[in-house]
Amino acid sequence: MRKKFTEKQIHILDIAEELIAKKGYEGTSVRDISSKANINVAMISYYFGSKEKMMSYLYQYRVLKTRENFSEFADTIKDGKPEMQMKEMIKFIVTQLFKYNYFHGFVTQELRHTDNLKDELLDFYQLFVKKIDEVIKKGVASGVFTFTPKPEDILTTIIGSTLFVIRNRNFYELYVPHKNDETYAKEAEKKIRMNLLLSVFAILGYAAD
C-alpha cells in the first residue's frame, strides 16, 4: 500500500479520517486537518488537489487498508471450523461498514465517475467472495453445511442488509432500543449481525451439533 501513498500522504489521511469520523465530512475543514496534521494548508492542495479529491484518496486508502486487515484476519481464522469462520466474517464485514459509515454517501456519488475506486472495490469484493466460497466448500465437505449457495449472493446479502440499516436509521431505530447515537449504533449493529447470522446459516442449511 505504501507504493500508492507516501508517508506524508498517509499521515494526512489518517488525521483526516480521524476528524471526519468525529465531525463528519461537512463539519471538517481543510484548516482543521492541516492544523492537527501540523502542516501548511497549501499542502492539502499539493498532495491531493482539493478536499473533495482528498476524500477519494481517503476512501481508496481505507479500502486498501481494510483489505490488508481482512487478509490478516482471514489468516488467523483459517484453521477454525467453517461455522466459526463464517460467523467471524459476518462480524468483520458488519463492523467495518458501521465503523466507516461516513463514507457511504460519498461512495454512492463518487463511484459513478471514478474508475479507480470501482477497481479497488471490485478487487476487494472478489477477495471476500473467494474466502466465503472456501468456507462454504469446507462446511459442505465436513457435513456442517447442507446447501451450497453462491458466495457472491452471501456477500450481497451481508453488505446489502447492513447498508440498508445504516442508510435508513429513521426506520430501523423504531425497532432498536437506544438512549443516544452511541447506543443506537451499538444496538443496531448487534441486531443486524444477529439477523444475518440467522439468515446466512439458514441459507447454508447449517446443521448444528
Disulfide bonds with the S-S distance in Angstrom:
none
